Amino acid sequence: MKIAIVVGNPKPQSRTLQTAESVAAVVEKLLPGETTERLVIDLAEVAGSLFTWPDETVDELGRAVAGSDVLIVASPTYKATYTGLLKAFLDRYGNDGLAGVVAIPVMTGAASLHALSVENFLRPLLVELGATVPARGLYMVMPRMDQLDEITAAWGEGAATVLRAAIKGRLEAGRA
């Protein structure tokens, strides 16, 4: 199982990245015995290349993400939505560029005031790109980072049935 993490925080090695990695650990536990391969893309590290067309490094990252089985897309909340950095990366895909990939939207923020941003803005973008988004996304409130693993585990328990089914379907289709 190939898991890709794409983080749109302009600060490298951010708490948004930590949150996405915690979600990935939850996903890995959904299919025990399945070998997993994890690709982590911290867009802060390639920010200078996102507006260069073509750019072989960014293009290769895009191909790797499109070839993943599970995609965790994470962004801090800026102006009640995802970052321009993340949008710039995702804009490189055409419609259905992520077809068949099981996607999990994740957003972080200082307060729960914008908790619906993950469902109202990030989910529709992933669906527009053809991704399958079977479970509701996770919104992580930064003052609760000391409870990160407990919060992502609880989210995973609620999403386990639909995520497991979608991921199994993706893996079976890939093996057929």
CYANA upper distance limits for C-alpha pairs under 8 A (distance plus 0.5 A):
  1 MET  CA     34 GLU  CA      7.20
  1 MET  CA     35 THR  CA      6.53
  1 MET  CA     36 THR  CA      5.15
  1 MET  CA     37 GLU  CA      6.68
  1 MET  CA     68 SER  CA      8.26
  1 MET  CA     69 ASP  CA      6.63
  1 MET  CA     70 VAL  CA      8.20
  1 MET  CA    171 LEU  CA      7.58
  2 LYS  CA     36 THR  CA      6.29
  2 LYS  CA     37 GLU  CA      5.36
  2 LYS  CA     38 ARG  CA      6.51
  2 LYS  CA     39 LEU  CA      8.16
  2 LYS  CA     68 SER  CA      5.45
  2 LYS  CA     69 ASP  CA      5.67
  2 LYS  CA     70 VAL  CA      6.88
  3 ILE  CA     24 ALA  CA      7.86
  3 ILE  CA     36 THR  CA      7.55
  3 ILE  CA     37 GLU  CA      6.60
  3 ILE  CA     38 ARG  CA      5.30
  3 ILE  CA     39 LEU  CA      6.73
  3 ILE  CA     68 SER  CA      6.35
  3 ILE  CA     69 ASP  CA      6.56
  3 ILE  CA     70 VAL  CA      5.24
  3 ILE  CA     71 LEU  CA      6.34
  3 ILE  CA     72 ILE  CA      8.09
  4 ALA  CA     38 ARG  CA      6.31
  4 ALA  CA     39 LEU  CA      5.16
  4 ALA  CA     40 VAL  CA      6.45
  4 ALA  CA     41 ILE  CA      8.06
  4 ALA  CA     64 ALA  CA      8.42
  4 ALA  CA     65 VAL  CA      6.34
  4 ALA  CA     68 SER  CA      6.59
  4 ALA  CA     69 ASP  CA      8.39
  4 ALA  CA     70 VAL  CA      6.73
  4 ALA  CA     71 LEU  CA      5.30
  4 ALA  CA     72 ILE  CA      6.72
  5 ILE  CA     20 ALA  CA      7.25
  5 ILE  CA     21 GLU  CA      7.99
  5 ILE  CA     24 ALA  CA      8.33
  5 ILE  CA     38 ARG  CA      8.11
  5 ILE  CA     39 LEU  CA      6.62
  5 ILE  CA     40 VAL  CA      5.27
  5 ILE  CA     41 ILE  CA      6.38
  5 ILE  CA     71 LEU  CA      6.34
  5 ILE  CA     72 ILE  CA      5.23
  5 ILE  CA     73 VAL  CA      6.51
  5 ILE  CA     74 ALA  CA      8.10
  6 VAL  CA     40 VAL  CA      6.82
  6 VAL  CA     41 ILE  CA      5.33
  6 VAL  CA     42 ASP  CA      6.66
  6 VAL  CA     43 LEU  CA      7.52
  6 VAL  CA     71 LEU  CA      8.01
  6 VAL  CA     72 ILE  CA      6.77
  6 VAL  CA     73 VAL  CA      5.46
  6 VAL  CA     74 ALA  CA      6.71
  7 VAL  CA     16 THR  CA      7.48
  7 VAL  CA     17 LEU  CA      6.50
  7 VAL  CA     20 ALA  CA      8.11
  7 VAL  CA     41 ILE  CA      6.77
  7 VAL  CA     42 ASP  CA      5.55
  7 VAL  CA     43 LEU  CA      6.38
  7 VAL  CA     73 VAL  CA      6.60
  7 VAL  CA     74 ALA  CA      5.29
  7 VAL  CA     75 SER  CA      6.32
  7 VAL  CA     86 LEU  CA      7.60
  8 GLY  CA     42 ASP  CA      7.36
  8 GLY  CA     43 LEU  CA      6.00
  8 GLY  CA     44 ALA  CA      7.55
  8 GLY  CA     73 VAL  CA      8.42
  8 GLY  CA     74 ALA  CA      6.72
  8 GLY  CA     75 SER  CA      5.33
  8 GLY  CA     76 PRO  CA      7.74
  8 GLY  CA     82 TYR  CA      8.24
  8 GLY  CA     83 THR  CA      6.71
  8 GLY  CA     84 GLY  CA      8.40
  8 GLY  CA     85 LEU  CA      5.98
  8 GLY  CA     86 LEU  CA      4.86
  9 ASN  CA     14 SER  CA      7.36
  9 ASN  CA     16 THR  CA      7.28
  9 ASN  CA     17 LEU  CA      8.34
  9 ASN  CA     42 ASP  CA      8.05
  9 ASN  CA     43 LEU  CA      7.46
  9 ASN  CA     44 ALA  CA      6.92
  9 ASN  CA     74 ALA  CA      8.43
  9 ASN  CA     75 SER  CA      6.19
  9 ASN  CA     76 PRO  CA      6.51
  9 ASN  CA     83 THR  CA      7.57
  9 ASN  CA     85 LEU  CA      7.74
  9 ASN  CA     86 LEU  CA      8.15
 10 PRO  CA     43 LEU  CA      7.57
 10 PRO  CA     44 ALA  CA      5.27
 10 PRO  CA     47 ALA  CA      8.27
 10 PRO  CA     85 LEU  CA      7.44
 11 LYS  CA     44 ALA  CA      6.45
 12 PRO  CA     42 ASP  CA      7.03
 12 PRO  CA     43 LEU  CA      8.31
 12 PRO  CA     44 ALA  CA      5.78
 12 PRO  CA     45 GLU  CA      7.19
 13 GLN  CA     17 LEU  CA      6.64
 13 GLN  CA     18 GLN  CA      8.11
 13 GLN  CA     42 ASP  CA      7.87
 14 SER  CA     18 GLN  CA      7.05
 15 ARG  CA     19 THR  CA      6.63
 15 ARG  CA    142 MET  CA      8.26
 15 ARG  CA    145 MET  CA      8.47
 16 THR  CA     20 ALA  CA      6.77
 16 THR  CA     74 ALA  CA      6.99
 16 THR  CA     75 SER  CA      6.90
 16 THR  CA     76 PRO  CA      6.81
 16 THR  CA    107 MET  CA      7.89
 16 THR  CA    108 THR  CA      6.63
 17 LEU  CA     21 GLU  CA      6.67
 17 LEU  CA     42 ASP  CA      7.88
 17 LEU  CA     74 ALA  CA      7.78
 18 GLN  CA     22 SER  CA      6.72
 19 THR  CA     23 VAL  CA      6.84
 19 THR  CA    140 MET  CA      7.97
 19 THR  CA    148 LEU  CA      7.45
 19 THR  CA    152 THR  CA      8.46
 20 ALA  CA     24 ALA  CA      6.74
 20 ALA  CA     72 ILE  CA      7.04
 20 ALA  CA     73 VAL  CA      8.04
 20 ALA  CA     74 ALA  CA      6.67
 20 ALA  CA    106 VAL  CA      7.47
 21 GLU  CA     25 ALA  CA      6.80
 22 SER  CA     26 VAL  CA      6.99
 22 SER  CA    148 LEU  CA      7.91
 22 SER  CA    149 ASP  CA      6.84
 22 SER  CA    152 THR  CA      7.03
 23 VAL  CA     27 VAL  CA      6.80
 23 VAL  CA     72 ILE  CA      8.26
 23 VAL  CA    152 THR  CA      6.36
 23 VAL  CA    153 ALA  CA      8.41
 23 VAL  CA    156 GLY  CA      8.23
 24 ALA  CA     28 GLU  CA      6.67
 24 ALA  CA     72 ILE  CA      7.78
 25 ALA  CA     29 LYS  CA      7.04
 26 VAL  CA     30 LEU  CA      7.28
 26 VAL  CA    152 THR  CA      7.53
 26 VAL  CA    153 ALA  CA      6.76
 26 VAL  CA    156 GLY  CA      6.63
 27 VAL  CA     31 LEU  CA      8.08
 27 VAL  CA    156 GLY  CA      7.90
 28 GLU  CA     32 PRO  CA      7.65
 28 GLU  CA     34 GLU  CA      8.44
 28 GLU  CA     36 THR  CA      7.54
 30 LEU  CA    160 ALA  CA      7.25
 30 LEU  CA    164 ARG  CA      6.60
 31 LEU  CA    164 ARG  CA      7.58
 41 ILE  CA     61 LEU  CA      8.18
 42 ASP  CA     46 VAL  CA      8.11
 43 LEU  CA     47 ALA  CA      6.25
 43 LEU  CA     85 LEU  CA      7.57
 43 LEU  CA     86 LEU  CA      7.83
 44 ALA  CA     85 LEU  CA      8.44
 46 VAL  CA     50 LEU  CA      7.13
 46 VAL  CA     58 VAL  CA      7.83
 47 ALA  CA     85 LEU  CA      7.53
 49 SER  CA     55 ASP  CA      7.14
 49 SER  CA     58 VAL  CA      7.46
 50 LEU  CA     55 ASP  CA      8.26
 50 LEU  CA     58 VAL  CA      7.29
 50 LEU  CA     85 LEU  CA      8.46
 50 LEU  CA     88 ALA  CA      6.90
 50 LEU  CA     89 PHE  CA      6.83
 51 PHE  CA     88 ALA  CA      7.82
 54 PRO  CA     59 ASP  CA      7.62
 55 ASP  CA     59 ASP  CA      6.35
 56 GLU  CA     60 GLU  CA      6.42
 57 THR  CA     61 LEU  CA      6.83
 58 VAL  CA     62 GLY  CA      6.67
 59 ASP  CA     63 ARG  CA      6.80
 60 GLU  CA     64 ALA  CA      6.72
 61 LEU  CA     65 VAL  CA      6.71
 62 GLY  CA     66 ALA  CA      6.71
 62 GLY  CA     89 PHE  CA      8.46
 62 GLY  CA     92 ARG  CA      8.24
 62 GLY  CA     93 TYR  CA      8.31
 63 ARG  CA     67 GLY  CA      6.69
 64 ALA  CA     68 SER  CA      6.86
 65 VAL  CA     71 LEU  CA      7.56
 65 VAL  CA     98 LEU  CA      8.48
 66 ALA  CA     97 GLY  CA      7.25
 66 ALA  CA     98 LEU  CA      5.67
 66 ALA  CA     99 ALA  CA      8.27
 66 ALA  CA    101 VAL  CA      7.48
 67 GLY  CA    101 VAL  CA      8.15
 68 SER  CA    101 VAL  CA      6.98
 69 ASP  CA    100 GLY  CA      8.35
 69 ASP  CA    101 VAL  CA      5.77
 69 ASP  CA    102 VAL  CA      6.63
 69 ASP  CA    167 ILE  CA      7.57
 69 ASP  CA    170 ARG  CA      6.91
 69 ASP  CA    171 LEU  CA      7.45
 70 VAL  CA    101 VAL  CA      6.33
 70 VAL  CA    102 VAL  CA      5.24
 70 VAL  CA    103 ALA  CA      6.25
 70 VAL  CA    104 ILE  CA      8.19
 70 VAL  CA    167 ILE  CA      7.66
 71 LEU  CA    101 VAL  CA      7.20
 71 LEU  CA    102 VAL  CA      6.57
 71 LEU  CA    103 ALA  CA      5.09
 71 LEU  CA    104 ILE  CA      6.66
 72 ILE  CA    103 ALA  CA      6.29
 72 ILE  CA    104 ILE  CA      5.29
 72 ILE  CA    105 PRO  CA      6.62
 72 ILE  CA    106 VAL  CA      7.53
 73 VAL  CA    103 ALA  CA      7.70
 73 VAL  CA    104 ILE  CA      6.72
 73 VAL  CA    105 PRO  CA      5.63
 73 VAL  CA    106 VAL  CA      6.42
 74 ALA  CA    105 PRO  CA      6.69
 74 ALA  CA    106 VAL  CA      4.99
 74 ALA  CA    107 MET  CA      5.90
 74 ALA  CA    108 THR  CA      8.23
 75 SER  CA     82 TYR  CA      5.97
 75 SER  CA     83 THR  CA      6.84
 75 SER  CA     86 LEU  CA      7.55
 75 SER  CA    106 VAL  CA      7.04
 75 SER  CA    107 MET  CA      5.40
 75 SER  CA    108 THR  CA      6.88
 76 PRO  CA     82 TYR  CA      6.77
 76 PRO  CA     83 THR  CA      7.33
 76 PRO  CA    107 MET  CA      5.87
 76 PRO  CA    108 THR  CA      5.06
 76 PRO  CA    109 GLY  CA      6.29
 77 THR  CA     81 THR  CA      5.72
 77 THR  CA     82 TYR  CA      5.85
 77 THR  CA     83 THR  CA      7.42
 77 THR  CA    107 MET  CA      6.82
 77 THR  CA    108 THR  CA      6.39
 77 THR  CA    109 GLY  CA      5.83
 77 THR  CA    114 HIS  CA      7.94
 77 THR  CA    117 SER  CA      8.16
 78 TYR  CA     82 TYR  CA      6.41
 78 TYR  CA     83 THR  CA      6.36
 80 ALA  CA    114 HIS  CA      6.32
 80 ALA  CA    117 SER  CA      6.71
 81 THR  CA    117 SER  CA      6.09
 81 THR  CA    118 VAL  CA      8.12
 81 THR  CA    121 PHE  CA      6.80
 81 THR  CA    122 LEU  CA      8.01
 82 TYR  CA     86 LEU  CA      7.38
 82 TYR  CA     87 LYS  CA      7.91
 82 TYR  CA    107 MET  CA      7.99
 82 TYR  CA    117 SER  CA      8.37
 82 TYR  CA    121 PHE  CA      7.98
 82 TYR  CA    122 LEU  CA      7.26
 83 THR  CA     87 LYS  CA      6.93
 84 GLY  CA     88 ALA  CA      6.44
 85 LEU  CA     89 PHE  CA      7.08
 86 LEU  CA     90 LEU  CA      6.77
 87 LYS  CA     91 ASP  CA      6.34
 88 ALA  CA     92 ARG  CA      7.49
 93 TYR  CA     97 GLY  CA      5.57
 93 TYR  CA     98 LEU  CA      8.08
 93 TYR  CA    129 LEU  CA      7.60
 94 GLY  CA    129 LEU  CA      7.36
 95 ASN  CA    128 GLU  CA      6.89
 95 ASN  CA    129 LEU  CA      5.42
 95 ASN  CA    130 GLY  CA      7.15
 96 ASP  CA    128 GLU  CA      7.38
 96 ASP  CA    129 LEU  CA      4.94
 96 ASP  CA    130 GLY  CA      4.47
 96 ASP  CA    131 ALA  CA      7.74
 97 GLY  CA    129 LEU  CA      5.94
 97 GLY  CA    130 GLY  CA      6.82
 98 LEU  CA    126 LEU  CA      8.36
 98 LEU  CA    129 LEU  CA      5.90
 98 LEU  CA    130 GLY  CA      5.60
 98 LEU  CA    131 ALA  CA      5.53
 99 ALA  CA    129 LEU  CA      7.33
 99 ALA  CA    130 GLY  CA      4.69
 99 ALA  CA    131 ALA  CA      5.53
 99 ALA  CA    132 THR  CA      7.89
100 GLY  CA    130 GLY  CA      7.28
100 GLY  CA    131 ALA  CA      6.13
100 GLY  CA    132 THR  CA      6.59
100 GLY  CA    170 ARG  CA      7.31
101 VAL  CA    130 GLY  CA      8.27
101 VAL  CA    131 ALA  CA      5.54
101 VAL  CA    132 THR  CA      6.47
101 VAL  CA    170 ARG  CA      7.77
102 VAL  CA    131 ALA  CA      6.40
102 VAL  CA    132 THR  CA      5.26
102 VAL  CA    133 VAL  CA      6.44
102 VAL  CA    134 PRO  CA      7.97
102 VAL  CA    166 ALA  CA      7.27
102 VAL  CA    167 ILE  CA      7.01
102 VAL  CA    170 ARG  CA      7.93
103 ALA  CA    126 LEU  CA      7.70
103 ALA  CA    131 ALA  CA      6.42
103 ALA  CA    132 THR  CA      6.35
103 ALA  CA    133 VAL  CA      5.60
103 ALA  CA    134 PRO  CA      8.28
104 ILE  CA    133 VAL  CA      6.72
104 ILE  CA    135 ALA  CA      7.75
104 ILE  CA    136 ARG  CA      8.23
104 ILE  CA    137 GLY  CA      6.44
105 PRO  CA    118 VAL  CA      6.86
105 PRO  CA    119 GLU  CA      8.43
105 PRO  CA    122 LEU  CA      6.77
105 PRO  CA    123 ARG  CA      6.57
105 PRO  CA    126 LEU  CA      8.48
105 PRO  CA    133 VAL  CA      8.45
105 PRO  CA    136 ARG  CA      8.21
105 PRO  CA    137 GLY  CA      5.26
105 PRO  CA    138 LEU  CA      7.09
106 VAL  CA    118 VAL  CA      6.91
106 VAL  CA    137 GLY  CA      6.05
106 VAL  CA    138 LEU  CA      5.32
106 VAL  CA    139 TYR  CA      6.37
106 VAL  CA    140 MET  CA      8.17
107 MET  CA    117 SER  CA      8.19
107 MET  CA    118 VAL  CA      6.32
107 MET  CA    137 GLY  CA      8.41
107 MET  CA    138 LEU  CA      6.91
107 MET  CA    139 TYR  CA      5.37
107 MET  CA    140 MET  CA      6.80
108 THR  CA    139 TYR  CA      6.03
108 THR  CA    140 MET  CA      5.15
108 THR  CA    141 VAL  CA      6.29
108 THR  CA    142 MET  CA      7.07
109 GLY  CA    114 HIS  CA      7.91
109 GLY  CA    115 ALA  CA      8.45
109 GLY  CA    139 TYR  CA      8.03
109 GLY  CA    140 MET  CA      6.97
109 GLY  CA    141 VAL  CA      5.65
109 GLY  CA    142 MET  CA      6.29
110 ALA  CA    141 VAL  CA      6.08
110 ALA  CA    142 MET  CA      5.73
110 ALA  CA    143 PRO  CA      7.20
111 ALA  CA    115 ALA  CA      8.43
111 ALA  CA    141 VAL  CA      6.00
111 ALA  CA    142 MET  CA      7.73
111 ALA  CA    143 PRO  CA      8.27
112 SER  CA    139 TYR  CA      8.40
112 SER  CA    141 VAL  CA      6.68
115 ALA  CA    139 TYR  CA      6.17
116 LEU  CA    120 ASN  CA      6.41
116 LEU  CA    139 TYR  CA      8.46
117 SER  CA    121 PHE  CA      5.91
117 SER  CA    122 LEU  CA      7.35
118 VAL  CA    122 LEU  CA      5.57
118 VAL  CA    123 ARG  CA      6.77
118 VAL  CA    137 GLY  CA      6.55
118 VAL  CA    138 LEU  CA      7.58
118 VAL  CA    139 TYR  CA      7.03
119 GLU  CA    123 ARG  CA      5.68
119 GLU  CA    124 PRO  CA      7.87
119 GLU  CA    136 ARG  CA      7.50
119 GLU  CA    137 GLY  CA      6.99
120 ASN  CA    124 PRO  CA      7.28
121 PHE  CA    125 LEU  CA      7.03
122 LEU  CA    126 LEU  CA      6.96
123 ARG  CA    127 VAL  CA      6.73
123 ARG  CA    133 VAL  CA      7.64
123 ARG  CA    137 GLY  CA      8.02
124 PRO  CA    128 GLU  CA      6.52
125 LEU  CA    129 LEU  CA      6.98
126 LEU  CA    130 GLY  CA      7.11
126 LEU  CA    131 ALA  CA      6.03
126 LEU  CA    132 THR  CA      8.32
126 LEU  CA    133 VAL  CA      7.98
127 VAL  CA    131 ALA  CA      5.62
127 VAL  CA    132 THR  CA      7.01
127 VAL  CA    133 VAL  CA      7.34
132 THR  CA    166 ALA  CA      8.44
134 PRO  CA    162 VAL  CA      6.50
134 PRO  CA    163 LEU  CA      6.74
134 PRO  CA    166 ALA  CA      7.40
135 ALA  CA    159 ALA  CA      6.13
135 ALA  CA    162 VAL  CA      6.92
135 ALA  CA    163 LEU  CA      6.98
136 ARG  CA    159 ALA  CA      7.90
138 LEU  CA    152 THR  CA      8.35
138 LEU  CA    155 TRP  CA      7.51
140 MET  CA    144 ARG  CA      8.14
140 MET  CA    145 MET  CA      8.49
140 MET  CA    148 LEU  CA      8.49
141 VAL  CA    145 MET  CA      7.83
144 ARG  CA    148 LEU  CA      7.21
147 GLN  CA    151 ILE  CA      6.59
148 LEU  CA    152 THR  CA      6.63
149 ASP  CA    153 ALA  CA      6.45
150 GLU  CA    154 ALA  CA      6.65
151 ILE  CA    155 TRP  CA      6.70
152 THR  CA    156 GLY  CA      6.50
153 ALA  CA    157 GLU  CA      6.72
154 ALA  CA    158 GLY  CA      7.03
155 TRP  CA    159 ALA  CA      6.79
156 GLY  CA    160 ALA  CA      5.98
159 ALA  CA    163 LEU  CA      6.42
160 ALA  CA    164 ARG  CA      6.23
161 THR  CA    165 ALA  CA      6.80
162 VAL  CA    166 ALA  CA      6.63
163 LEU  CA    167 ILE  CA      6.48
164 ARG  CA    168 LYS  CA      6.50
165 ALA  CA    169 GLY  CA      6.63
166 ALA  CA    170 ARG  CA      6.74
167 ILE  CA    171 LEU  CA      6.65
168 LYS  CA    172 GLU  CA      6.53
169 GLY  CA    173 ALA  CA      6.60
170 ARG  CA    174 GLY  CA      6.71
171 LEU  CA    175 ARG  CA      6.75
172 GLU  CA    176 ALA  CA      6.65
